[in-house]
Every structure is written in structure tokens, then in C-alpha cells.
Amino acid sequence: MTDIARSRAWRELDLDALAHNARILSAALAPGCSLMAVVKADAYGHGAVPAARHLQRCGVRAFAVACLAEGIALRRAGIGRQILILGYTAPEQAPLLRHWDLTQTVADEAHGAALAARGIPLSVHLALDTGMHRLGIPAGDLSAIARMYALKPLQIRGVFSHLCVSDSLAEEDRDYTRRQLQLFYETLSRMRARGLDPGETHIQASYGIWNLPLQPCTWARAGIALYGVASDEGPTLRALDLRPVLSLRARVASVRTLQRGEGAGYGLAFRAGDSPRRIAAAAIGYADGLPRSLPQQGGEVLLRGTRCPMAGRLCMDQLLLDVTAVPEAAAGDIITLIGRDGGTELRAETVAARCSTITNELLSRLGARLPVVVRGGSTPCTRKERQAEASSG
């Protein structure tokens, strides 16, 4: 485990909150539908290996990643459950897919044919394009779908699609989502009528869980919701008791006083004005994944439970803060950029909104040089574990 006493900046992963969210999301699904945990992009910046290990312990039976390297990393870390690669893998890497027992998405008909041409039995899921027009075989093209089933090296274990406006509650977007759903289920029905077994099916992602009726699928792909945040501050139809999993913290390196009129940082962009100001330099910067525009967009941190504004220009490795409101601030203090400090909280949705982005981007950009500190994990994850603990107590 990372030694916080020696760290300049770090991410904290709350395993108890992660397990709680997995339970809440699982309970929100239709009977027979289970959670597929999306842990791509280092689990949205949370740390894919510790997150997936704990979710596996909690009974999660399927994981989704973006690429081959992410899938291999999970296998090497001991994740033995199904791992679906949602993105493209070059056909030349088919031996690695087979060796690591990874399930590959067929991105389109040409991709499927190229994978099959390698002559290696591969477990795959067919992506169907129901209207997002990104990846997938056109959902209505039964001939193309049948051609995939005729490719013997491909072992088609599932069929899925992706909803492109399920995060929106505007009626025109909800209508588009309904059309996508209708096309998806009609295609599945026509496939079954032709003797083509879709296998495992899935179309919901996080906002599909928040905003759609229960769906009769095998899996629901929970990404950002699994980590206890929404993509933005917009409304959802269902209120789920989800808890933020990540906190982002850094250490104060130095504190000094700026005299009246003095400037600090690149371009002397921060000025003390008509009275002295206390400023602190914290050991985190845009090379750690923070948006460079954050100080100019009202960025702030928590220091000793007090909100302190960011000051001047964000540097590659350093962040200036106006800590005048915290006269006792000192080198070695810990600042919170996302998370709680005492009774005050800075949410990822708020930070993302200030930078005109979404939490998905903000969190997944957090840099690899920010170590992950694991918190919790002693709380039983599954109902069986909780019952066993209760009976033993």
C-alpha cells in the first residue's frame, strides 16, 4: 500500500463505497439481469486492478474494458471472470485474445471476417449499430449477422448495442432511445427465428440504468455510476443511493506571504492586491491530469475543512492556492481536490462542470503518477458474506 506520509499527491479508492454501489445497481436491474462492471481507463481513474479485485470478491461475474492491454492487465492481476473488450483489437492479436481468454467485440462485418481469417477460435460479442453509428453491424442487416455466425472460428457468445442519448430526458431524445431499443429487440427476435442464438445480451449502460425501464437482458454495463458519480449535474429519472468512490488529495509543499501588489506564478497571474495574501504551493499539476483551465474557472480545494481558491496558472507539477482564510496552513498539510474534508465536500460533477467537461473525462485523465491508496474493503460484499458475518457475531 502507498505510504501517504511520503506521497506528494494521490488517489483514494473507497472499496466499501464501491461494493455499496455494486449492490445498489444490481438491485436496480430486472430479474435475471446482472451487473457488468466497466473498468476501462483504469476504472475511470480509480485504479482498475484494486477495483476489479474487490468487485470480483463481491460477486461481480463480468467486466468490460476498452482494449486488449487493459484485459491482459486484469488477467495478470488475477481477475478470472469474463472480460469483454468493448473496443477494436487488431486481428493480428487474435493469439493474445485466445491465450488470455478474453471476449472480443466484433466492431463490424469486415472486422469479424478478419478475426475469423486468423483461424483461431475466439469468443466474441457482436456489436449491433442501432443508431449511434460508431461501431457495430447494422441491426437490421440479418444477412450480415448470419454471415458472422457462419464464420466457424468465431464463437458468438453475446450480442449488444449502445444507446447514444439515454442520458437526456428531452422527449425527442427519449423517443430516439425507444427506437434504438425497439430495433435491438426486434433484431434479437428475428435472429432467434432464424436459429441464430444471441447468447448474452446487453444494451444498458449507466444512464440506461438511471433513465430506462427494466430491460430483459443478461447484463447491464455500469461504468460511471459504479463509481458513485454522474457524468454531469443533470437530472435522472431514478434516484439511486450511490456513493462517490474516489477522493483526490495532494500535499502542501510551501506557504508564504505575498506583500501588497506582489504577483506569483507564471505570468505573475495572481496578484496580492491592496492587502497581503497567504499563498500555498501544492504538489499536483496538469501532468497529474488536472485541467489546466481549472484555476481560471473557479477551482478550489479543501484545506483544514475550509474552501480555498486556486490562484494564478496551474503548472505542470504545482498548484498555487490562496490560503489567506486558513492562517494556520503549513507545509505538509493535505488538500482535497475531490472528496470530503470534515463536513465539506467537493464533488467531481462540480469540478467537471467548471471546466465544461464531464466526470468521465475528468476522472479518466488522472495520471498514472498518482498512486492509489485503498480504503475499506473489510465490509462483507455479498448477501451471503453479510449473513455469514451476522451469524458468526
C-alpha positions as a Markdown table, in Angstrom:
| # | Residue | x | y | z |
|---|---|---|---|---|
| 1 | Met | 0.0 | 0.0 | 0.0 |
| 2 | Thr | 1.2 | 3.5 | -0.8 |
| 3 | Asp | 2.7 | 5.3 | 2.2 |
| 4 | Ile | 0.7 | 8.6 | 2.4 |
| 5 | Ala | 3.3 | 10.1 | 4.7 |
| 6 | Arg | 5.7 | 10.2 | 1.7 |
| 7 | Ser | 3.3 | 11.0 | -1.1 |
| 8 | Arg | 3.1 | 14.3 | -2.9 |
| 9 | Ala | -0.4 | 13.6 | -4.3 |
| 10 | Trp | -2.6 | 10.5 | -4.6 |
| 11 | Arg | -6.0 | 9.0 | -5.4 |
| 12 | Glu | -8.0 | 7.3 | -2.6 |
| 13 | Leu | -10.2 | 4.3 | -3.5 |
| 14 | Asp | -13.1 | 3.6 | -1.1 |
| 15 | Leu | -13.8 | -0.1 | -1.5 |
| 16 | Asp | -16.8 | 0.0 | 0.8 |
| 17 | Ala | -18.4 | 2.7 | -1.3 |
| 18 | Leu | -17.6 | 0.6 | -4.5 |
| 19 | Ala | -19.2 | -2.5 | -3.0 |
| 20 | His | -22.2 | -0.5 | -1.9 |
| 21 | Asn | -22.7 | 0.9 | -5.4 |
| 22 | Ala | -22.5 | -2.5 | -6.9 |
| 23 | Arg | -25.2 | -3.8 | -4.6 |
| 24 | Ile | -27.5 | -0.8 | -5.3 |
| 25 | Leu | -27.0 | -1.0 | -9.1 |
| 26 | Ser | -27.6 | -4.8 | -9.1 |
| 27 | Ala | -30.8 | -4.3 | -7.1 |
| 28 | Ala | -32.0 | -1.8 | -9.7 |
| 29 | Leu | -31.8 | -4.3 | -12.6 |
| 30 | Ala | -34.5 | -6.6 | -14.0 |
| 31 | Pro | -34.7 | -10.2 | -12.6 |
| 32 | Gly | -32.1 | -12.3 | -14.4 |
| 33 | Cys | -30.0 | -9.3 | -15.4 |
| 34 | Ser | -26.6 | -8.9 | -13.7 |
| 35 | Leu | -24.0 | -6.2 | -13.4 |
| 36 | Met | -21.1 | -6.0 | -15.9 |
| 37 | Ala | -18.5 | -3.7 | -14.3 |
| 38 | Val | -16.9 | -1.4 | -16.7 |
| 39 | Val | -13.3 | -0.8 | -15.6 |
| 40 | Lys | -11.8 | 0.7 | -18.7 |
| 41 | Ala | -9.5 | 3.7 | -18.5 |
| 42 | Asp | -8.0 | 2.4 | -15.2 |
| 43 | Ala | -11.6 | 2.1 | -13.8 |
| 44 | Tyr | -12.3 | 5.7 | -14.8 |
| 45 | Gly | -9.2 | 6.9 | -13.0 |
| 46 | His | -9.9 | 4.9 | -9.8 |
| 47 | Gly | -7.4 | 2.1 | -10.2 |
| 48 | Ala | -8.6 | -0.9 | -12.3 |
| 49 | Val | -6.8 | -3.6 | -10.5 |
| 50 | Pro | -7.9 | -2.9 | -6.9 |
| 51 | Ala | -11.4 | -2.0 | -8.1 |
| 52 | Ala | -11.8 | -5.2 | -10.2 |
| 53 | Arg | -10.3 | -7.4 | -7.5 |
| 54 | His | -12.8 | -6.2 | -4.9 |
| 55 | Leu | -15.7 | -6.3 | -7.3 |
| 56 | Gln | -14.8 | -9.9 | -8.1 |
| 57 | Arg | -14.8 | -10.7 | -4.4 |
| 58 | Cys | -18.2 | -9.0 | -4.2 |
| 59 | Gly | -19.6 | -11.5 | -6.8 |
| 60 | Val | -19.4 | -9.5 | -10.0 |
| 61 | Arg | -19.1 | -12.0 | -12.8 |
| 62 | Ala | -18.3 | -9.9 | -15.8 |
| 63 | Phe | -16.0 | -7.0 | -16.6 |
| 64 | Ala | -15.6 | -4.7 | -19.6 |
| 65 | Val | -12.5 | -2.9 | -20.8 |
| 66 | Ala | -11.7 | -0.8 | -23.8 |
| 67 | Cys | -8.6 | -2.6 | -25.2 |
| 68 | Leu | -6.5 | -5.7 | -25.2 |
| 69 | Ala | -3.8 | -4.3 | -22.9 |
| 70 | Glu | -6.4 | -3.5 | -20.2 |
| 71 | Gly | -7.8 | -7.0 | -20.4 |
| 72 | Ile | -4.4 | -8.6 | -20.1 |
| 73 | Ala | -3.6 | -6.4 | -17.1 |
| 74 | Leu | -6.7 | -7.7 | -15.3 |
| 75 | Arg | -5.9 | -11.3 | -16.1 |
| 76 | Arg | -2.4 | -10.8 | -14.8 |
| 77 | Ala | -3.9 | -9.3 | -11.6 |
| 78 | Gly | -5.9 | -12.4 | -11.0 |
| 79 | Ile | -9.3 | -11.5 | -12.5 |
| 80 | Gly | -10.8 | -14.8 | -13.6 |
| 81 | Arg | -14.3 | -13.7 | -14.6 |
| 82 | Gln | -15.4 | -12.9 | -18.1 |
| 83 | Ile | -13.7 | -9.9 | -19.6 |
| 84 | Leu | -15.2 | -8.2 | -22.6 |
| 85 | Ile | -13.1 | -5.9 | -24.8 |
| 86 | Leu | -15.6 | -3.2 | -25.9 |
| 87 | Gly | -13.2 | -1.6 | -28.5 |
| 88 | Tyr | -11.2 | -2.7 | -31.5 |
| 89 | Thr | -8.5 | -5.3 | -31.4 |
| 90 | Ala | -6.3 | -5.9 | -34.5 |
| 91 | Pro | -6.9 | -9.3 | -36.0 |
| 92 | Glu | -3.1 | -10.0 | -35.8 |
| 93 | Gln | -3.5 | -10.0 | -32.0 |
| 94 | Ala | -6.0 | -12.9 | -32.1 |
| 95 | Pro | -3.5 | -15.3 | -30.4 |
| 96 | Leu | -3.4 | -13.0 | -27.4 |
| 97 | Leu | -7.2 | -12.9 | -27.2 |
| 98 | Arg | -7.2 | -16.7 | -27.1 |
| 99 | His | -4.2 | -17.0 | -24.7 |
| 100 | Trp | -5.7 | -14.7 | -22.1 |
| 101 | Asp | -9.3 | -16.0 | -22.6 |
| 102 | Leu | -10.7 | -12.5 | -23.5 |
| 103 | Thr | -14.0 | -11.9 | -25.2 |
| 104 | Gln | -13.7 | -9.6 | -28.2 |
| 105 | Thr | -16.3 | -7.2 | -29.7 |
| 106 | Val | -16.8 | -7.6 | -33.4 |
| 107 | Ala | -16.7 | -4.0 | -34.5 |
| 108 | Asp | -18.2 | -4.5 | -38.0 |
| 109 | Glu | -18.5 | -7.2 | -40.6 |
| 110 | Ala | -15.0 | -6.6 | -42.0 |
| 111 | His | -13.5 | -6.8 | -38.5 |
| 112 | Gly | -15.3 | -10.1 | -37.9 |
| 113 | Ala | -14.1 | -11.6 | -41.1 |
| 114 | Ala | -10.6 | -10.5 | -40.4 |
| 115 | Leu | -10.6 | -12.0 | -36.9 |
| 116 | Ala | -12.0 | -15.3 | -38.3 |
| 117 | Ala | -9.4 | -15.4 | -41.0 |
| 118 | Arg | -6.7 | -15.9 | -38.4 |
| 119 | Gly | -8.1 | -19.4 | -37.9 |
| 120 | Ile | -8.1 | -19.2 | -34.1 |
| 121 | Pro | -11.3 | -20.0 | -32.1 |
| 122 | Leu | -12.3 | -16.7 | -30.4 |
| 123 | Ser | -15.1 | -15.8 | -28.0 |
| 124 | Val | -16.8 | -12.7 | -29.3 |
| 125 | His | -19.8 | -10.5 | -28.8 |
| 126 | Leu | -21.4 | -8.9 | -31.9 |
| 127 | Ala | -21.9 | -5.1 | -31.6 |
| 128 | Leu | -25.2 | -4.0 | -33.3 |
| 129 | Asp | -25.5 | -0.5 | -34.6 |
| 130 | Thr | -29.0 | 0.6 | -33.6 |
| 131 | Gly | -28.4 | 4.3 | -34.3 |
| 132 | Met | -25.2 | 5.6 | -32.7 |
| 133 | His | -23.3 | 4.9 | -35.9 |
| 134 | Arg | -20.0 | 4.3 | -34.2 |
| 135 | Leu | -19.3 | 0.5 | -34.0 |
| 136 | Gly | -21.4 | -2.4 | -35.0 |
| 137 | Ile | -23.1 | -4.3 | -37.7 |
| 138 | Pro | -26.3 | -2.5 | -38.8 |
| 139 | Ala | -29.0 | -4.0 | -36.6 |
| 140 | Gly | -31.5 | -4.6 | -39.4 |
| 141 | Asp | -29.0 | -6.4 | -41.6 |
| 142 | Leu | -29.8 | -10.1 | -40.8 |
| 143 | Ser | -27.8 | -11.3 | -43.8 |
| 144 | Ala | -24.6 | -9.7 | -42.4 |
| 145 | Ile | -25.3 | -11.0 | -38.9 |
| 146 | Ala | -25.9 | -14.5 | -40.4 |
| 147 | Arg | -22.5 | -14.3 | -42.2 |
| 148 | Met | -20.8 | -13.7 | -38.8 |
| 149 | Tyr | -22.4 | -16.9 | -37.4 |
| 150 | Ala | -21.2 | -18.8 | -40.4 |
| 151 | Leu | -17.6 | -17.9 | -39.5 |
| 152 | Lys | -16.6 | -21.0 | -37.6 |
| 153 | Pro | -13.6 | -19.6 | -35.7 |
| 154 | Leu | -15.9 | -17.0 | -34.1 |
| 155 | Gln | -17.8 | -18.3 | -31.1 |
| 156 | Ile | -20.5 | -15.8 | -30.7 |
| 157 | Arg | -21.4 | -15.6 | -27.0 |
| 158 | Gly | -23.3 | -12.4 | -27.0 |
| 159 | Val | -25.0 | -9.5 | -28.8 |
| 160 | Phe | -25.1 | -5.9 | -27.6 |
| 161 | Ser | -25.7 | -2.3 | -28.6 |
| 162 | His | -25.1 | 1.1 | -27.2 |
| 163 | Leu | -27.6 | 3.9 | -26.5 |
| 164 | Cys | -26.3 | 7.4 | -27.5 |
| 165 | Val | -28.8 | 9.8 | -25.9 |
| 166 | Ser | -30.0 | 7.8 | -22.9 |
| 167 | Asp | -28.5 | 10.5 | -20.6 |
| 168 | Ser | -31.0 | 13.0 | -21.9 |
| 169 | Leu | -34.6 | 13.5 | -20.7 |
| 170 | Ala | -35.6 | 15.6 | -23.6 |
| 171 | Glu | -38.6 | 14.0 | -25.3 |
| 172 | Glu | -37.0 | 13.8 | -28.7 |
| 173 | Asp | -34.0 | 12.0 | -27.2 |
| 174 | Arg | -36.2 | 9.7 | -25.2 |
| 175 | Asp | -38.0 | 8.8 | -28.4 |
| 176 | Tyr | -34.8 | 8.1 | -30.1 |
| 177 | Thr | -33.7 | 5.8 | -27.3 |
| 178 | Arg | -37.1 | 4.0 | -27.6 |
| 179 | Arg | -36.5 | 3.5 | -31.3 |
| 180 | Gln | -33.0 | 2.1 | -30.6 |
| 181 | Leu | -34.4 | -0.3 | -28.0 |
| 182 | Gln | -37.2 | -1.4 | -30.4 |
| 183 | Leu | -34.7 | -2.1 | -33.2 |
| 184 | Phe | -32.4 | -4.0 | -30.8 |
| 185 | Tyr | -35.1 | -6.3 | -29.5 |
| 186 | Glu | -36.7 | -6.8 | -33.0 |
| 187 | Thr | -33.3 | -7.8 | -34.3 |
| 188 | Leu | -32.8 | -10.3 | -31.5 |
| 189 | Ser | -36.3 | -11.8 | -32.2 |
| 190 | Arg | -35.5 | -12.1 | -35.9 |
| 191 | Met | -32.2 | -13.7 | -35.1 |
| 192 | Arg | -33.8 | -16.3 | -32.9 |
| 193 | Ala | -36.4 | -17.0 | -35.6 |
| 194 | Arg | -33.6 | -17.8 | -38.0 |
| 195 | Gly | -31.9 | -20.1 | -35.4 |
| 196 | Leu | -29.2 | -17.7 | -34.5 |
| 197 | Asp | -28.7 | -17.7 | -30.8 |
| 198 | Pro | -27.8 | -14.2 | -29.5 |
| 199 | Gly | -26.4 | -15.6 | -26.3 |
| 200 | Glu | -25.7 | -12.9 | -23.7 |
| 201 | Thr | -27.4 | -9.6 | -24.4 |
| 202 | His | -26.8 | -6.1 | -23.1 |
| 203 | Ile | -27.8 | -2.6 | -24.1 |
| 204 | Gln | -27.9 | -0.6 | -20.8 |
| 205 | Ala | -25.0 | 1.5 | -19.6 |
| 206 | Ser | -25.1 | 3.7 | -16.5 |
| 207 | Tyr | -27.7 | 6.2 | -17.9 |
| 208 | Gly | -29.7 | 3.2 | -19.2 |
| 209 | Ile | -30.0 | 2.1 | -15.6 |
| 210 | Trp | -30.8 | 5.6 | -14.3 |
| 211 | Asn | -33.3 | 6.6 | -17.1 |
| 212 | Leu | -34.9 | 3.4 | -18.6 |
| 213 | Pro | -37.5 | 0.9 | -17.5 |
| 214 | Leu | -36.1 | -2.5 | -16.5 |
| 215 | Gln | -34.6 | -4.3 | -19.6 |
| 216 | Pro | -34.8 | -8.0 | -20.3 |
| 217 | Cys | -31.1 | -8.5 | -20.9 |
| 218 | Thr | -28.3 | -10.7 | -19.4 |
| 219 | Trp | -26.0 | -7.8 | -18.4 |
| 220 | Ala | -26.1 | -4.1 | -17.7 |
| 221 | Arg | -22.8 | -2.3 | -18.3 |
| 222 | Ala | -22.3 | 0.0 | -15.3 |
| 223 | Gly | -19.4 | 2.5 | -15.8 |
| 224 | Ile | -19.5 | 6.0 | -14.3 |
| 225 | Ala | -22.5 | 5.1 | -12.0 |
| 226 | Leu | -20.5 | 2.3 | -10.4 |
| 227 | Tyr | -18.1 | 4.9 | -9.1 |
| 228 | Gly | -20.8 | 6.9 | -7.4 |
| 229 | Val | -20.9 | 10.0 | -9.7 |
| 230 | Ala | -22.9 | 11.1 | -12.7 |
| 231 | Ser | -21.4 | 12.4 | -15.9 |
| 232 | Asp | -22.8 | 15.8 | -15.2 |
| 233 | Glu | -25.1 | 17.6 | -12.8 |
| 234 | Gly | -28.2 | 17.0 | -15.0 |
| 235 | Pro | -31.3 | 15.1 | -13.7 |
| 236 | Thr | -32.0 | 11.4 | -13.9 |
| 237 | Leu | -35.4 | 9.6 | -13.7 |
| 238 | Arg | -34.3 | 7.3 | -10.9 |
| 239 | Ala | -32.6 | 8.4 | -7.7 |
| 240 | Leu | -30.1 | 5.7 | -6.6 |
| 241 | Asp | -28.2 | 5.8 | -3.3 |
| 242 | Leu | -24.8 | 5.8 | -4.8 |
| 243 | Arg | -21.6 | 7.0 | -3.0 |
| 244 | Pro | -18.5 | 8.6 | -4.6 |
| 245 | Val | -15.7 | 6.1 | -4.6 |
| 246 | Leu | -12.7 | 8.4 | -5.3 |
| 247 | Ser | -11.0 | 11.2 | -3.4 |
| 248 | Leu | -8.1 | 13.2 | -4.9 |
| 249 | Arg | -5.6 | 14.7 | -2.5 |
| 250 | Ala | -2.3 | 16.4 | -2.5 |
| 251 | Arg | 0.2 | 17.8 | -0.1 |
| 252 | Val | 1.2 | 21.5 | 0.6 |
| 253 | Ala | 4.8 | 21.9 | -0.2 |
| 254 | Ser | 5.3 | 25.5 | 0.9 |
| 255 | Val | 3.4 | 28.5 | 2.3 |
| 256 | Arg | 4.5 | 32.2 | 2.0 |
| 257 | Thr | 3.1 | 35.7 | 2.3 |
| 258 | Leu | 2.7 | 38.0 | -0.7 |
| 259 | Gln | 3.0 | 41.6 | 0.1 |
| 260 | Arg | 0.7 | 44.2 | -1.3 |
| 261 | Gly | 0.9 | 44.3 | -5.1 |
| 262 | Glu | 3.2 | 41.3 | -5.4 |
| 263 | Gly | 2.5 | 38.6 | -8.0 |
| 264 | Ala | 3.0 | 34.8 | -8.0 |
| 265 | Gly | 3.3 | 32.0 | -10.6 |
| 266 | Tyr | 3.8 | 32.0 | -14.3 |
| 267 | Gly | 3.0 | 35.4 | -15.8 |
| 268 | Leu | 2.6 | 36.7 | -12.2 |
| 269 | Ala | -1.1 | 35.9 | -13.0 |
| 270 | Phe | -2.0 | 36.1 | -9.3 |
| 271 | Arg | -1.7 | 39.4 | -7.6 |
| 272 | Ala | -2.0 | 40.2 | -3.9 |
| 273 | Gly | -3.9 | 43.4 | -4.5 |
| 274 | Asp | -4.3 | 46.0 | -1.8 |
| 275 | Ser | -3.5 | 43.7 | 1.1 |
| 276 | Pro | -1.1 | 40.9 | 1.9 |
| 277 | Arg | -2.2 | 37.4 | 0.9 |
| 278 | Arg | -1.0 | 34.0 | 2.1 |
| 279 | Ile | -0.4 | 31.6 | -0.7 |
| 280 | Ala | 0.5 | 27.9 | -0.7 |
| 281 | Ala | 2.1 | 25.7 | -3.4 |
| 282 | Ala | 0.6 | 22.2 | -3.5 |
| 283 | Ala | 2.4 | 19.3 | -5.2 |
| 284 | Ile | 0.0 | 18.5 | -8.0 |
| 285 | Gly | -0.5 | 19.9 | -11.6 |
| 286 | Tyr | -1.8 | 19.3 | -15.0 |
| 287 | Ala | 0.7 | 16.5 | -15.6 |
| 288 | Asp | -1.3 | 14.6 | -13.0 |
| 289 | Gly | -4.5 | 15.1 | -15.0 |
| 290 | Leu | -6.0 | 18.3 | -13.7 |
| 291 | Pro | -7.4 | 20.6 | -16.4 |
| 292 | Arg | -5.1 | 23.5 | -16.9 |
| 293 | Ser | -8.0 | 25.9 | -17.0 |
| 294 | Leu | -9.4 | 24.9 | -13.6 |
| 295 | Pro | -7.9 | 27.9 | -11.6 |
| 296 | Gln | -9.5 | 30.4 | -14.0 |
| 297 | Gln | -12.8 | 28.5 | -13.9 |
| 298 | Gly | -13.3 | 29.0 | -10.1 |
| 299 | Gly | -11.3 | 25.9 | -9.0 |
| 300 | Glu | -11.0 | 25.5 | -5.3 |
| 301 | Val | -9.7 | 22.9 | -2.7 |
| 302 | Leu | -10.5 | 22.0 | 0.8 |
| 303 | Leu | -7.8 | 22.7 | 3.4 |
| 304 | Arg | -8.4 | 22.0 | 7.1 |
| 305 | Gly | -12.1 | 21.9 | 6.2 |
| 306 | Thr | -12.1 | 25.4 | 4.6 |
| 307 | Arg | -12.6 | 26.2 | 0.9 |
| 308 | Cys | -9.6 | 27.9 | -0.6 |
| 309 | Pro | -9.5 | 29.2 | -4.2 |
| 310 | Met | -6.9 | 28.2 | -6.7 |
| 311 | Ala | -4.6 | 31.0 | -7.7 |
| 312 | Gly | -2.8 | 32.0 | -10.8 |
| 313 | Arg | -1.9 | 29.5 | -13.5 |
| 314 | Leu | -1.8 | 25.8 | -13.0 |
| 315 | Cys | 1.7 | 24.4 | -13.5 |
| 316 | Met | 2.8 | 21.0 | -14.7 |
| 317 | Asp | 3.6 | 19.8 | -11.2 |
| 318 | Gln | 2.4 | 22.5 | -8.9 |
| 319 | Leu | -0.8 | 24.3 | -7.9 |
| 320 | Leu | -1.0 | 27.7 | -6.2 |
| 321 | Leu | -3.7 | 28.4 | -3.6 |
| 322 | Asp | -4.9 | 31.4 | -1.8 |
| 323 | Val | -4.9 | 30.2 | 1.8 |
| 324 | Thr | -5.4 | 33.6 | 3.5 |
| 325 | Ala | -8.6 | 32.2 | 5.1 |
| 326 | Val | -6.5 | 29.5 | 6.8 |
| 327 | Pro | -3.8 | 31.3 | 8.8 |
| 328 | Glu | -2.5 | 28.1 | 10.3 |
| 329 | Ala | -1.9 | 26.5 | 6.9 |
| 330 | Ala | 1.6 | 24.9 | 6.8 |
| 331 | Ala | 3.8 | 22.7 | 4.6 |
| 332 | Gly | 2.8 | 19.1 | 4.9 |
| 333 | Asp | -0.9 | 19.9 | 5.1 |
| 334 | Ile | -3.2 | 17.8 | 2.9 |
| 335 | Ile | -5.6 | 19.4 | 0.4 |
| 336 | Thr | -8.6 | 17.8 | -1.1 |
| 337 | Leu | -9.5 | 18.5 | -4.7 |
| 338 | Ile | -12.3 | 15.9 | -5.0 |
| 339 | Gly | -13.9 | 14.3 | -1.9 |
| 340 | Arg | -14.6 | 15.2 | 1.7 |
| 341 | Asp | -12.7 | 17.1 | 4.3 |
| 342 | Gly | -14.7 | 17.1 | 7.5 |
| 343 | Gly | -18.2 | 18.2 | 6.8 |
| 344 | Thr | -17.4 | 19.8 | 3.4 |
| 345 | Glu | -17.3 | 18.1 | 0.1 |
| 346 | Leu | -16.1 | 18.9 | -3.4 |
| 347 | Arg | -17.9 | 16.6 | -5.9 |
| 348 | Ala | -16.4 | 15.5 | -9.2 |
| 349 | Glu | -19.5 | 16.7 | -11.0 |
| 350 | Thr | -18.9 | 20.3 | -9.8 |
| 351 | Val | -15.2 | 20.2 | -10.8 |
| 352 | Ala | -16.1 | 18.9 | -14.3 |
| 353 | Ala | -18.8 | 21.5 | -14.8 |
| 354 | Arg | -16.4 | 24.3 | -14.1 |
| 355 | Cys | -14.2 | 23.0 | -16.9 |
| 356 | Ser | -17.1 | 22.5 | -19.3 |
| 357 | Thr | -16.5 | 18.7 | -19.4 |
| 358 | Ile | -17.9 | 15.6 | -17.8 |
| 359 | Thr | -16.7 | 13.5 | -14.9 |
| 360 | Asn | -15.9 | 10.6 | -17.3 |
| 361 | Glu | -13.1 | 12.7 | -18.9 |
| 362 | Leu | -12.0 | 14.4 | -15.7 |
| 363 | Leu | -11.5 | 11.2 | -13.7 |
| 364 | Ser | -10.1 | 9.1 | -16.5 |
| 365 | Arg | -7.4 | 11.8 | -17.1 |
| 366 | Leu | -6.0 | 11.4 | -13.6 |
| 367 | Gly | -2.4 | 10.5 | -14.2 |
| 368 | Ala | -0.5 | 7.2 | -13.6 |
| 369 | Arg | 2.0 | 9.0 | -11.3 |
| 370 | Leu | -0.9 | 9.5 | -8.8 |
| 371 | Pro | -0.7 | 6.3 | -6.7 |
| 372 | Val | -3.9 | 4.6 | -5.5 |
| 373 | Val | -4.5 | 4.4 | -1.7 |
| 374 | Val | -7.1 | 1.8 | -0.9 |
| 375 | Arg | -9.5 | 2.4 | 1.9 |
| 376 | Gly | -12.0 | 0.0 | 3.4 |
| 377 | Gly | -12.8 | -3.4 | 2.0 |
| 378 | Ser | -13.5 | -5.1 | 5.2 |
| 379 | Thr | -17.3 | -4.8 | 4.9 |
| 380 | Pro | -18.8 | -8.0 | 3.5 |
| 381 | Cys | -19.7 | -7.5 | -0.1 |
| 382 | Thr | -22.4 | -10.1 | -0.9 |
| 383 | Arg | -25.6 | -11.0 | 0.9 |
| 384 | Lys | -24.1 | -14.5 | 1.7 |
| 385 | Glu | -21.0 | -12.9 | 3.2 |
| 386 | Arg | -23.1 | -10.4 | 5.3 |
| 387 | Gln | -25.3 | -13.2 | 6.5 |
| 388 | Ala | -22.3 | -15.3 | 7.4 |
| 389 | Glu | -20.8 | -12.4 | 9.4 |
| 390 | Ala | -24.0 | -11.7 | 11.2 |
| 391 | Ser | -24.5 | -15.4 | 12.2 |
| 392 | Ser | -20.9 | -15.6 | 13.4 |
| 393 | Gly | -21.3 | -12.5 | 15.5 |
